[in-house]
């Protein structure tokens, strides 16, 4: 795998298919300029708070904090000065790459002068673990994630050849502007399989399920979801400390420059699975809250575990 310090970004991940052939399964670019000019957050670290915040503001301890309006009147992925636009310092200890940066209060509008650390670990079992750690001098909301776009066919096909199995009991109701309403919607089954080919072709289902936050049905260190690609036999399991994850089918993906595989990335070339805290939790008191203080630091993780299968791992047709 390759990581760049700009945005603590995942640049490439090379894993074998069922025949042992190595392929890169994430979208990425060769040049730094392509990442600087990218509008899709390809591979980047997102924070201080991932996803959308209604009206680019929130109240905390009787104070109102105003954020950058970068999606209409709302904030998405912390605005233009978030972690995805930071150049991290780095060091290597054993098989760990440790990236660090500071983010001052006046840069983003979020309270606190914060120190962030992103730790990448890659092991011989083809497991990529990301740890997020942060310290602050003032109470502040945090919800950090990675925004890689995956295609387990190594971009031989669009995502229609994939199936996603979500270990989820509920999703958050989503509005037309991709903000959440605050309501939970029960899913029909505990383990939901989303056939991407069907999802892409069904406009109604795509709007409901194609850019949605799913609430993890399990405890920490349990399997949150599984993505498989039928032709290559590649499989990716995700384990996380977060309570849920945003699944995004990539229908707005549109890169300005060519990336790996000589591709101008287009809708449905790749998809995102972004574990993080509930979207817009700062404006929904009924959601689990995710604040850190000088006494309580931030400590979360995401693990992407890659493997292969010969037969369908869930015995589905």
Buried (B, 14 or more C-beta within 10 A) or exposed (E): BEBBBBBBBBBBBBBBBBEEEEBBBBBBBEEEEBBEEBEBBBBBBBBBBBBBBBBBBBEBEEEEBEBBBBBEEBBBBBBEBBBBBBEBEBEEEEEEBBBBBEBEBEBBBBBBBBBBBBBBBBEEEBBBBBBBBBBBEEBBBBBBBBBBBBBBBBBBBBBBBBBBBBBBBBBBBBEEEBBBEBEBEEBEEEBBEBBBBEBBEEEEEBBBBBBBBBBBBBEEEEBBBBBBBBEBBBBBBBBBBBBBBBBBBBBEBEBEBBBBBEBEBEBBBBBBBBBBBBBBBBBBEEBEEBBBEEEEBBEBBBBBBBBBBEEEBEEEE
